[in-house]
Amino acid sequence: ELIPLAGRSMVSTTPMLLFLSSAGVRRAVGRFGPSVATAFLNVPTSTVMPMATRQQPLSTRFMSTDAPAEEKTEEEKAAIKAQREARKAEKERKKAETAAKKAAKAAAEEAANRIDDVTYLSASEQESYEPMGDMSVVMSRSRSGREFVNVGDIGGSDDAKYGPGKTVWLRGRLNSIRVKGGSCFLVLRQNSFDTVQACFFKDKENPEQSAKMIKYLKTLTTESMVDLEGTVTTADVRSASIQDAELVIKRIHSVSKADAMLPFLVEDAARSEKEVEESQDTDRPFPRLGQELRLDHRWLDLRAPANNAIMRVQSAICQLFRESLYSQGFVEIHTPKLIAGESESGAGVFTTDYFGTTACLAQSPQLYKQMAISSDLDRVFEIGPVFRAENSNTRRHLCEFTGLDLEMAINEHYMETLEVVHNMFKHIFENLETRWAKELEVIRTQYESEPVTFTDEPCVLHWPEAMEILKEKEFDMGDELGDLTGAQELALGAAVKEKYGTDFFMLDKYPSNIRPFYTMPDPADARFSNSYDMFIRGQEICSGAQRCHDPELVTEIINQKGIEIGDGLKTYIESFRHGVSPHAGAGIGLERVVFLYLGLDNVRKASMFPRDPNRCTP
């Protein structure tokens, strides 16, 4: 159709609408104004498409009028295909080449930054090893020849064993570490309380190696075991026990890496109760570590300097016990811990199946100590485990403890034994304060106590005197034939300290009815016995007596106490029928001595892995 325009030729509406509907034209009109549209509409009539042409299909109207293309030959088609594939292959090659370059660059960067494990096979090859990196698992591959030194031998003076300028190897536990920028300060710990500071600073002449060292130092975790080589230099250090020297790090390797998150920090376990209590009102209160948490991870708790030193004092007491008794003519023995019957009347016993019969865990080596005397071993001692199935959840009772036991032939009186035991305790008390002064200083930093006071000669109270003292303290002692309570023992200890000036004393002539069947009766009054206990600071640490070595008398006492004479007791009594020296002895609880000597608040602190009614692990 044609539409008239004022003063213009007739224009077909279809091409005009198609043209004007074009987005490009609309943008042009919008940009350049209506004149553009007028120019396009001012079309001569000769250009108007005839109606017949407009009625043809679009496919016919726009079809090329050129002659049809010639069909390509197979060779041409193959050539075209080959060219196409060649272009594709070249594209893939370039892509692969680019990827390979990227991978090579990444691998080079990774190799430059990777910190591999280190295996020390020989100190002579040390320079070929990286100066940082985890140590390969120590599996006894070789002995490298590295010489490790003790932290305590390092010092800043010229007379120190390893003084300024010396290069040394140390193995220790990472106590603390601080890395900031291009520097690092760490403290290495040995033996729980010997510490030394080590440092590392970025080397401007070797920045890549320095960056790698800093990167590795950042991966180390506290409580890890590390090997460190460093050069001793003078320094003023307050954060370590070595205060006049530090180490400049040359090499460092983790031997055994600790978890980043530990159940608690050793530094928290090392704080005194007073320090923790005073911090509670500050902005940064220290955590309170409960006893069960500590015992569940006892190996970690024992890394605290004071707790570690307690174990060393425990060892020292055993050593001094042996020293004293060896010097007094004793022989160390080892008695069975699986026995056929009870060794202590009135004490709980653990039982177990023994090939179809019932056996007991020994409550003491008592019967076998006495049979050793019958064997002509006139003076014997033993250090070994003791088991008591007593459901006592107190601060001073354990179900398993270490017994320091002794037994000796006597000539006339059990005082002979008390004198030996007194000399033995004097040896322990005196030497602890001198030979283990360092350990005691560490312990008393966290757990306050004073050295035990004692007399030169045995301080022995008799039962009647103890009764009078306690009655003066307004205790009701009844018929005076009952055992002492804990409160009465403490009151008696305080009175003895005031009257005799000693923390260590002995009390004898206990009532017979509260003592074991093997106790010799008092010849003057059978209601009492030739027995004794020993006390530190008003608490019992030792129990003993002259033993009843007469077979008829001991059989009578056993019957009076209503004890069945089984196979174990039969052989015990039979050893007396073959002749035996009169004898006396004592049994001492090692953990109890440590606990009371150090003034601890719980005997579990004096036991490495304590056993009580609620704990059988770890």
C-alpha positions as CSV (number, residue, x, y, z in Angstrom):
1,E,0.0,0.0,0.0
2,L,1.1,3.6,-0.7
3,I,0.5,6.4,1.8
4,P,0.5,10.1,0.8
5,L,2.9,12.5,2.5
6,A,2.4,16.2,2.2
7,G,4.3,17.5,-0.8
8,R,6.1,14.2,-1.2
9,S,5.9,11.2,-3.4
10,M,3.9,8.2,-2.3
11,V,6.0,5.7,-0.2
12,S,5.3,2.1,0.6
13,T,4.5,1.7,4.2
14,T,6.1,-1.8,4.6
15,P,9.7,-1.0,3.9
16,M,9.3,2.3,5.8
17,L,8.0,0.5,8.9
18,L,10.7,-2.2,8.6
19,F,13.3,0.5,8.4
20,L,12.0,2.6,11.2
21,S,11.6,-0.4,13.4
22,S,15.3,-1.0,13.2
23,A,17.0,-0.4,16.5
24,G,19.9,1.3,14.7
25,V,17.6,3.8,13.0
26,R,15.7,4.6,16.2
27,R,19.1,5.3,17.9
28,A,20.1,7.5,14.9
29,V,16.8,9.4,15.1
30,G,17.2,9.8,18.8
31,R,20.7,11.1,18.4
32,F,20.5,13.3,15.2
33,G,16.8,14.4,15.3
34,P,13.7,14.2,13.0
35,S,15.6,15.4,10.0
36,V,17.2,12.0,9.6
37,A,13.8,10.3,9.5
38,T,12.6,12.9,6.9
39,A,15.6,12.3,4.8
40,F,15.0,8.6,4.8
41,L,11.3,9.1,4.0
42,N,12.1,11.5,1.1
43,V,12.5,8.6,-1.3
44,P,11.9,9.0,-5.1
45,T,8.9,7.1,-6.4
46,S,11.2,5.2,-8.7
47,T,12.7,3.4,-5.7
48,V,9.4,2.1,-4.5
49,M,9.2,-1.6,-4.6
50,P,6.5,-2.8,-7.1
51,M,3.6,-4.6,-5.5
52,A,4.3,-7.7,-7.5
53,T,7.8,-8.0,-6.1
54,R,6.6,-7.4,-2.5
55,Q,4.2,-10.2,-2.9
56,Q,7.0,-12.7,-3.6
57,P,8.3,-14.9,-0.7
58,L,11.3,-13.5,1.2
59,S,13.4,-16.6,0.3
60,T,12.9,-15.9,-3.4
61,R,13.4,-12.1,-3.1
62,F,16.8,-12.5,-1.3
63,M,18.1,-15.6,-3.2
64,S,21.4,-15.1,-4.9
65,T,21.2,-14.9,-8.7
66,D,24.8,-16.2,-9.1
67,A,25.5,-19.5,-10.6
68,P,25.7,-22.5,-8.2
69,A,29.2,-23.2,-6.7
70,E,31.1,-26.1,-8.2
71,E,31.3,-29.3,-6.0
72,K,34.8,-29.6,-4.4
73,T,36.8,-32.7,-5.1
74,E,37.7,-35.2,-2.4
75,E,41.3,-33.9,-2.5
76,E,40.2,-30.4,-1.9
77,K,38.0,-31.5,0.9
78,A,40.8,-33.5,2.5
79,A,43.2,-30.5,2.1
80,I,40.7,-28.2,3.8
81,K,40.2,-30.7,6.6
82,A,43.9,-31.1,7.1
83,Q,44.4,-27.4,7.3
84,R,41.6,-27.2,9.9
85,E,43.1,-29.9,12.0
86,A,46.6,-28.4,11.7
87,R,45.3,-25.1,13.0
88,K,43.5,-26.9,15.8
89,A,46.7,-28.9,16.7
90,E,48.8,-25.7,16.7
91,K,46.3,-24.1,19.0
92,E,46.4,-27.1,21.4
93,R,50.2,-27.2,21.2
94,K,50.4,-23.5,22.2
95,K,47.9,-24.1,25.0
96,A,49.8,-27.1,26.3
97,E,53.1,-25.1,26.1
98,T,51.6,-22.3,28.1
99,A,50.2,-24.7,30.7
100,A,53.6,-26.5,31.0
101,K,55.4,-23.2,31.6
102,K,52.9,-22.3,34.3
103,A,53.3,-25.7,35.9
104,A,57.1,-25.5,35.8
105,K,57.0,-22.1,37.3
106,A,54.6,-23.3,40.1
107,A,56.8,-26.4,40.7
108,A,59.9,-24.2,40.9
109,E,58.2,-21.9,43.4
110,E,56.9,-24.8,45.4
111,A,60.4,-26.4,45.4
112,A,61.9,-23.1,46.6
113,N,59.3,-22.8,49.4
114,R,59.0,-26.5,50.3
115,I,60.6,-27.5,53.6
116,D,61.4,-31.2,53.4
117,D,62.1,-33.6,56.3
118,V,65.7,-33.9,57.3
119,T,67.6,-37.2,58.1
120,Y,70.9,-36.8,60.0
121,L,73.1,-39.7,59.1
122,S,76.5,-38.1,59.7
123,A,77.6,-34.9,61.3
124,S,80.3,-34.7,58.7
125,E,77.6,-34.3,56.0
126,Q,75.7,-31.7,58.0
127,E,76.4,-28.8,55.6
128,S,74.5,-30.7,52.9
129,Y,71.4,-30.8,55.0
130,E,68.7,-28.1,55.2
131,P,69.1,-26.0,58.4
132,M,65.3,-26.3,59.0
133,G,62.6,-28.9,58.7
134,D,61.1,-31.7,60.6
135,M,63.4,-34.5,61.6
136,S,62.7,-37.9,59.9
137,V,61.3,-40.3,62.5
138,V,64.2,-41.5,64.6
139,M,64.4,-45.2,63.8
140,S,68.0,-45.9,64.8
141,R,69.3,-45.5,61.2
142,S,72.7,-44.4,62.4
143,R,74.6,-42.5,65.0
144,S,75.3,-39.2,63.4
145,G,78.1,-38.1,65.7
146,R,76.3,-35.0,66.9
147,E,77.1,-34.2,70.5
148,F,74.2,-33.0,72.6
149,V,74.8,-30.9,75.7
150,N,72.8,-30.0,78.8
151,V,71.2,-26.6,79.1
152,G,72.6,-26.3,82.6
153,D,76.2,-26.4,81.2
154,I,75.6,-23.2,79.0
155,G,76.6,-19.8,80.4
156,G,77.7,-16.4,79.5
157,S,81.0,-16.4,81.4
158,D,84.3,-17.7,80.2
159,D,84.4,-20.4,82.9
160,A,81.1,-21.9,81.7
161,K,81.5,-25.4,80.2
162,Y,79.9,-24.0,77.0
163,G,80.5,-20.3,77.0
164,P,80.4,-17.5,74.4
165,G,81.4,-18.5,70.9
166,K,80.8,-22.2,71.4
167,T,78.4,-23.9,69.0
168,V,76.3,-26.6,70.6
169,W,73.5,-29.0,69.8
170,L,70.5,-29.2,72.3
171,R,67.5,-31.4,72.4
172,G,64.7,-30.1,74.4
173,R,61.0,-29.2,74.6
174,L,59.8,-26.0,73.1
175,N,58.6,-24.1,76.2
176,S,57.5,-20.9,74.3
177,I,58.0,-19.3,70.9
178,R,57.3,-15.8,69.5
179,V,57.8,-15.0,65.8
180,K,57.3,-11.4,64.6
181,G,58.4,-10.1,61.2
182,G,62.0,-11.2,60.5
183,S,62.8,-12.3,64.0
184,C,62.1,-15.2,66.4
185,F,62.6,-15.7,70.1
186,L,62.0,-19.1,71.7
187,V,62.7,-20.8,75.0
188,L,63.9,-24.4,75.1
189,R,63.3,-26.6,78.2
190,Q,65.2,-29.6,79.5
191,N,64.5,-31.7,82.7
192,S,61.3,-29.7,83.2
193,F,63.0,-26.7,84.8
194,D,66.3,-25.9,83.0
195,T,65.5,-23.4,80.2
196,V,67.5,-21.3,77.7
197,Q,66.5,-18.6,75.2
198,A,67.4,-18.9,71.5
199,C,66.9,-16.3,68.8
200,F,66.9,-15.9,65.0
201,F,67.1,-12.8,62.9
202,K,66.6,-12.3,59.2
203,D,69.9,-12.4,57.2
204,K,70.0,-9.5,54.7
205,E,72.6,-11.4,52.7
206,N,70.5,-14.5,52.3
207,P,66.9,-13.3,52.4
208,E,65.3,-16.3,50.8
209,Q,66.9,-18.8,53.2
210,S,65.9,-16.5,56.1
211,A,62.3,-16.3,54.9
212,K,62.3,-20.1,54.7
213,M,63.6,-20.4,58.3
214,I,61.0,-17.9,59.6
215,K,58.3,-19.8,57.8
216,Y,59.4,-23.0,59.4
217,L,59.7,-21.5,62.9
218,K,56.0,-20.4,62.6
219,T,55.0,-24.1,62.2
220,L,56.5,-25.2,65.5
221,T,54.1,-25.8,68.4
222,T,54.8,-25.5,72.1
223,E,55.7,-28.7,73.9
224,S,57.2,-30.2,70.7
225,M,60.6,-31.9,71.1
226,V,63.2,-30.1,68.9
227,D,66.9,-30.4,68.0
228,L,68.6,-27.0,67.9
229,E,72.1,-26.0,67.0
230,G,73.2,-22.6,68.0
231,T,76.1,-20.4,69.0
232,V,76.3,-19.3,72.6
233,T,76.4,-15.5,73.1
234,T,76.2,-13.3,76.2
235,A,72.8,-11.8,76.9
236,D,70.6,-10.5,79.7
237,V,67.7,-12.9,79.8
238,R,64.8,-12.9,82.4
239,S,62.5,-15.5,80.8
240,A,64.8,-18.5,81.2
241,S,66.9,-20.2,84.0
242,I,70.1,-19.4,82.0
243,Q,70.1,-15.6,82.4
244,D,73.5,-14.5,81.2
245,A,73.5,-16.3,77.8
246,E,71.4,-17.2,74.8
247,L,71.8,-19.2,71.6
248,V,71.8,-17.8,68.0
249,I,70.0,-20.4,66.0
250,K,71.8,-22.0,63.1
251,R,69.7,-25.1,62.7
252,I,66.4,-26.3,64.2
253,H,64.4,-29.5,63.6
254,S,61.2,-30.8,65.2
255,V,61.8,-34.4,66.4
256,S,58.3,-34.9,67.8
257,K,55.6,-32.3,67.1
258,A,53.0,-31.6,69.8
259,D,49.3,-30.9,68.9
260,A,48.5,-27.3,68.5
261,M,45.7,-27.6,71.0
262,L,46.6,-29.2,74.3
263,P,44.3,-30.1,77.2
264,F,45.9,-27.4,79.2
265,L,49.1,-25.3,79.2
266,V,52.1,-26.4,81.3
267,E,52.5,-22.8,82.4
268,D,49.0,-22.9,83.9
269,A,49.8,-26.2,85.6
270,A,52.9,-24.6,87.1
271,R,51.1,-21.7,88.9
272,S,50.7,-21.8,92.7
273,E,47.2,-21.7,94.2
274,K,47.9,-18.3,95.6
275,E,48.9,-16.9,92.2
276,V,45.7,-18.3,90.6
277,E,43.5,-17.0,93.4
278,E,45.0,-13.5,93.3
279,S,44.4,-13.3,89.5
280,Q,40.7,-13.9,89.7
281,D,39.9,-10.2,90.3
282,T,42.0,-9.0,87.4
283,D,41.2,-8.6,83.7
284,R,43.1,-11.8,82.9
285,P,42.4,-14.4,85.5
286,F,44.4,-17.6,85.3
287,P,42.5,-20.8,84.7
288,R,41.9,-23.2,87.6
289,L,43.0,-26.7,86.6
290,G,40.9,-29.4,88.4
291,Q,42.6,-32.4,89.9
292,E,40.7,-34.8,87.6
293,L,41.8,-32.9,84.5
294,R,45.4,-33.0,85.6
295,L,45.3,-36.7,86.5
296,D,43.6,-37.6,83.2
297,H,46.6,-36.1,81.4
298,R,49.2,-36.8,84.1
299,W,52.1,-36.9,81.7
300,L,51.4,-33.3,80.8
301,D,50.9,-32.3,84.4
302,L,54.2,-33.8,85.4
303,R,56.0,-31.4,82.9
304,A,55.2,-28.5,85.3
305,P,58.6,-27.9,87.1
306,A,57.3,-28.4,90.7
307,N,55.4,-31.6,89.8
308,N,58.4,-33.0,87.9
309,A,60.6,-32.2,90.9
310,I,58.3,-34.0,93.2
311,M,58.9,-37.2,91.3
312,R,62.7,-36.6,91.6
313,V,62.3,-36.1,95.3
314,Q,60.4,-39.4,95.5
315,S,63.3,-41.1,93.7
316,A,65.7,-39.4,96.1
317,I,63.9,-40.8,99.1
318,C,64.2,-44.3,97.7
319,Q,67.9,-43.7,97.0
320,L,68.6,-42.4,100.5
321,F,66.5,-45.2,102.1
322,R,68.8,-47.7,100.3
323,E,71.9,-45.8,101.1
324,S,71.2,-45.7,104.8
325,L,70.1,-49.3,105.1
326,Y,73.0,-50.6,103.0
327,S,75.4,-48.7,105.4
328,Q,73.7,-50.4,108.3
329,G,74.1,-54.0,107.0
330,F,70.8,-54.6,105.2
331,V,70.2,-56.7,102.1
332,E,67.5,-55.8,99.5
333,I,65.0,-58.5,98.8
334,H,62.1,-59.0,96.4
335,T,59.0,-60.8,97.7
336,P,56.0,-62.2,95.8
337,K,53.0,-60.0,95.1
338,L,50.7,-62.8,94.2
339,I,50.0,-64.7,97.5
340,A,47.6,-67.4,98.7
341,G,45.9,-65.4,101.5
342,E,45.8,-62.1,103.2
343,S,49.0,-60.7,104.6
344,E,47.3,-58.0,106.8
345,S,44.3,-58.8,108.9
346,G,41.7,-56.2,108.7
347,A,42.9,-54.7,105.5
348,G,40.9,-55.0,102.3
349,V,42.4,-57.3,99.7
350,F,42.2,-57.6,95.9
351,T,41.6,-61.2,94.7
352,T,42.2,-62.8,91.3
353,D,41.9,-66.2,89.7
354,Y,45.1,-68.2,89.9
355,F,44.7,-71.2,87.6
356,G,41.4,-72.2,89.3
357,T,42.2,-71.1,92.8
358,T,41.9,-67.6,94.4
359,A,45.0,-65.5,94.9
360,C,45.5,-62.1,96.5
361,L,47.5,-59.1,95.6
362,A,49.9,-58.6,98.5
363,Q,48.9,-56.0,101.1
364,S,52.5,-55.9,102.2
365,P,55.6,-58.1,102.1
366,Q,55.1,-58.7,105.8
367,L,55.0,-62.5,106.0
368,Y,57.9,-62.9,103.6
369,K,60.1,-60.3,105.4
370,Q,59.8,-62.4,108.5
371,M,60.5,-65.6,106.6
372,A,63.6,-63.9,105.3
373,I,64.8,-63.5,108.9
374,S,64.1,-67.3,109.4
375,S,66.3,-67.7,106.3
376,D,69.3,-66.1,108.2
377,L,69.0,-62.9,106.2
378,D,69.3,-60.9,109.4
379,R,68.5,-57.5,108.0
380,V,66.4,-57.0,104.9
381,F,64.5,-54.3,103.1
382,E,62.3,-54.0,100.1
383,I,60.9,-51.3,97.9
384,G,57.8,-52.5,96.1
385,P,54.1,-52.1,95.4
386,V,51.5,-52.6,98.1
387,F,47.8,-53.1,97.3
388,R,44.9,-52.2,99.6
389,A,41.3,-52.7,98.5
390,E,39.9,-50.0,100.8
391,N,37.2,-47.8,99.5
392,S,38.7,-44.7,101.0
393,N,38.3,-41.5,99.0
394,T,40.4,-39.3,101.2
395,R,43.4,-37.0,100.4
396,R,45.8,-39.4,102.0
397,H,44.7,-42.9,100.9
398,L,45.6,-44.8,97.8
399,C,44.6,-48.3,96.6
400,E,48.2,-48.9,95.4
401,F,51.3,-47.4,96.8
402,T,55.0,-48.0,97.1
403,G,56.1,-49.6,100.3
404,L,59.5,-49.0,101.9
405,D,59.7,-52.1,104.1
406,L,62.4,-53.3,106.5
407,E,62.8,-56.2,108.9
408,M,65.8,-57.0,111.2
409,A,66.8,-59.4,113.9
410,I,67.0,-57.9,117.3
411,N,68.9,-59.0,120.4
412,E,66.7,-57.8,123.2
413,H,64.4,-54.9,122.5
414,Y,62.5,-53.3,119.6
415,M,64.2,-50.0,120.4
416,E,67.1,-51.4,118.4
417,T,64.9,-51.2,115.3
418,L,63.6,-47.7,116.2
419,E,67.2,-46.4,116.4
420,V,67.9,-47.9,112.9
421,V,64.8,-46.3,111.5
422,H,65.5,-43.0,113.1
423,N,69.0,-42.9,111.7
424,M,67.5,-43.8,108.3
425,F,65.0,-40.9,108.4
426,K,67.7,-38.5,109.6
427,H,69.8,-39.5,106.6
428,I,66.8,-38.8,104.3
429,F,65.9,-35.5,105.9
430,E,69.4,-34.1,106.0
431,N,70.4,-35.1,102.5
432,L,67.2,-34.0,100.8
433,E,67.9,-30.4,101.9
434,T,71.5,-30.5,100.7
435,R,71.8,-32.8,97.7
436,W,68.3,-32.0,96.3
437,A,68.2,-28.4,97.3
438,K,67.5,-27.3,93.7
439,E,64.4,-29.6,93.4
440,L,63.1,-28.5,96.8
441,E,63.5,-24.8,95.8
442,V,61.4,-25.4,92.6
443,I,58.7,-27.3,94.5
444,R,58.4,-24.7,97.3
445,T,57.9,-22.0,94.7
446,Q,54.6,-23.6,93.9
447,Y,53.8,-25.6,97.1
448,E,54.9,-23.8,100.2
449,S,56.6,-25.8,103.0
450,E,59.4,-25.7,105.5
451,P,62.0,-28.4,106.1
452,V,61.0,-31.1,108.6
453,T,62.5,-30.6,112.0
454,F,63.7,-33.6,113.9
455,T,65.7,-34.6,117.0
456,D,69.2,-36.1,117.1
457,E,68.0,-39.1,119.1
458,P,64.6,-40.8,118.6
459,C,61.7,-38.9,120.1
460,V,59.4,-41.7,121.4
461,L,56.1,-41.1,123.1
462,H,54.4,-43.9,124.9
463,W,50.7,-44.5,124.6
464,P,49.7,-43.3,128.1
465,E,51.6,-40.0,127.6
466,A,49.8,-39.5,124.3
467,M,46.4,-40.1,126.0
468,E,47.2,-37.5,128.6
469,I,48.1,-34.9,126.0
470,L,45.0,-35.5,124.0
471,K,42.8,-35.3,127.1
472,E,44.4,-32.0,127.9
473,K,43.3,-31.0,124.4
474,E,39.8,-31.9,125.4
475,F,39.5,-35.0,123.3
476,D,37.3,-37.8,124.8
477,M,39.6,-40.8,124.7
478,G,37.0,-43.3,126.2
479,D,38.7,-46.4,127.5
480,E,41.9,-45.4,125.7
481,L,42.0,-48.6,123.7
482,G,40.8,-47.2,120.4
483,D,42.8,-46.0,117.4
484,L,43.5,-42.4,116.9
485,T,41.4,-40.3,114.6
486,G,43.0,-37.9,112.0
487,A,42.1,-34.9,114.2
488,Q,43.7,-36.5,117.2
489,E,46.9,-37.3,115.3
490,L,47.2,-33.7,114.1
491,A,46.6,-32.3,117.6
492,L,49.2,-34.7,119.0
493,G,51.7,-33.6,116.4
494,A,51.1,-30.0,117.2
495,A,51.6,-30.7,120.9
496,V,54.8,-32.7,120.3
497,K,56.2,-29.8,118.1
498,E,55.5,-27.3,120.8
499,K,56.9,-29.5,123.6
500,Y,59.8,-31.2,121.9
501,G,60.5,-29.0,118.9
502,T,60.2,-31.8,116.3
503,D,57.9,-32.6,113.3
504,F,59.1,-36.2,113.4
505,F,58.3,-38.5,116.3
506,M,57.3,-42.1,117.2
507,L,54.4,-43.4,119.3
508,D,54.6,-46.9,120.8
509,K,52.6,-49.3,122.9
510,Y,49.4,-49.3,120.8
511,P,46.5,-51.3,122.1
512,S,46.7,-55.0,120.9
513,N,43.2,-55.1,119.6
514,I,43.9,-52.5,116.8
515,R,47.2,-54.1,115.6
516,P,47.8,-57.1,113.3
517,F,48.0,-60.7,114.5
518,Y,51.8,-60.8,114.1
519,T,52.4,-58.1,116.7
520,M,54.2,-59.1,119.9
521,P,52.1,-58.3,123.1
522,D,53.4,-56.0,125.8
523,P,54.9,-58.4,128.4
524,A,53.6,-56.1,131.2
525,D,50.0,-55.7,129.9
526,A,48.6,-57.9,127.1
527,R,46.0,-55.2,126.3
528,F,48.9,-53.3,124.7
529,S,51.6,-54.3,122.3
530,N,55.2,-53.8,121.3
531,S,54.1,-51.8,118.3
532,Y,54.7,-48.2,117.1
533,D,53.8,-45.7,114.5
534,M,55.9,-42.8,113.2
535,F,54.6,-39.3,112.3
536,I,55.5,-36.3,110.2
537,R,53.7,-33.1,111.0
538,G,51.0,-35.0,113.0
539,Q,50.2,-37.6,110.3
540,E,51.3,-41.2,110.1
541,I,53.9,-42.3,107.7
542,C,55.1,-45.6,109.1
543,S,53.8,-48.5,111.1
544,G,55.8,-51.3,112.8
545,A,56.3,-53.6,115.7
546,Q,58.3,-56.4,117.3
547,R,56.9,-59.5,115.6
548,C,55.5,-62.4,117.4
549,H,58.1,-65.1,116.4
550,D,56.8,-67.8,118.8
551,P,54.7,-70.3,116.7
552,E,52.4,-71.2,119.5
553,L,51.7,-67.6,120.6
554,V,51.1,-66.4,117.1
555,T,48.7,-69.3,116.5
556,E,46.8,-68.3,119.6
557,I,46.6,-64.7,118.6
558,I,45.4,-65.7,115.1
559,N,42.6,-67.8,116.6
560,Q,41.6,-65.0,119.0
561,K,41.2,-62.6,116.1
562,G,39.0,-65.2,114.3
563,I,41.4,-65.5,111.3
564,E,41.3,-68.7,109.3
565,I,44.8,-70.3,109.0
566,G,45.1,-71.1,105.3
567,D,48.0,-72.4,103.3
568,G,49.8,-69.0,103.3
569,L,49.7,-68.7,107.1
570,K,50.6,-72.4,107.6
571,T,53.9,-72.0,105.8
572,Y,54.5,-68.7,107.6
573,I,54.1,-70.3,111.0
574,E,56.1,-73.4,110.0
575,S,59.1,-71.1,109.3
576,F,59.1,-70.2,113.0
577,R,58.9,-73.9,114.0
578,H,62.3,-74.4,112.4
579,G,63.9,-71.7,114.5
580,V,64.0,-67.9,114.0
581,S,65.6,-64.9,115.5
582,P,63.5,-62.4,117.5
583,H,62.9,-59.6,115.1
584,A,61.1,-56.3,114.5
585,G,60.4,-54.1,111.5
586,A,58.5,-51.3,109.9
587,G,56.5,-50.5,106.8
588,I,56.6,-47.0,105.3
589,G,54.4,-45.5,102.6
590,L,56.7,-43.7,100.1
591,E,54.0,-41.4,98.7
592,R,52.8,-40.6,102.2
593,V,56.4,-39.5,103.2
594,V,56.7,-37.3,100.0
595,F,53.2,-35.8,100.5
596,L,53.9,-34.9,104.1
597,Y,57.5,-33.8,103.8
598,L,56.6,-31.4,101.0
599,G,53.4,-30.2,102.7
600,L,51.2,-31.1,99.8
601,D,47.5,-31.0,100.0
602,N,46.8,-34.4,98.5
603,V,48.8,-37.7,98.4
604,R,47.9,-38.0,94.7
605,K,50.4,-35.2,93.9
606,A,53.1,-37.5,95.3
607,S,52.1,-40.5,93.1
608,M,53.1,-40.7,89.5
609,F,49.9,-42.4,88.3
610,P,47.7,-42.7,91.4
611,R,45.2,-45.5,92.0
612,D,42.2,-44.8,94.1
613,P,38.6,-46.3,94.2
614,N,37.6,-44.1,91.2
615,R,40.8,-44.2,89.1
616,C,42.5,-47.1,87.4
617,T,43.9,-45.1,84.3
618,P,46.1,-43.7,83.0
